[in-house]
């Protein structure tokens, strides 16, 4: 089971919350492609942040003094007689998404969709530390974006 909440921590997001929830529901229709497992319960907290908040979190946990588009944190809890639980916190910066969407010649919501897919893949073990892993993850992102009807040269 996958549960998600959307929490707004910035003035940049309130008018977008309803559409974002709709995008998340559309993405989660491809849970097999995203490698979500039935043996695990997922609680995903999507925190809609601003640059200041995401910059603080990026420094606190990654020692990087800059804002970023998304930060994904996952905690796992497992007990013998109950399903394993993954608690996931996804922090997203509206300012960076807007800037990157413009740079990549795509829309805000298409880029946000890409970032959410990227985070859901991280939750399920994908990473991009090595080039090989980056290409594998990117290939999966592009596949899901295409299934959602989003095709953009920046995602290839």
Secondary structure, 3 states (H helix, E strand, C coil): CEEEEEEECCCCCHHHHHHHHHHHHHHHCCCCCCCCCCCEEEEEEEEEECHHHHHHHHHHHHCCCCCCCEEEEEEEEEECCEEEEEEEEEEEEHHHHHHHHHHCCCCHHHHHHHHHHHHHHHHCCCCCCCHHHHHHHHHHHHHHHHHCCCCCHHHC
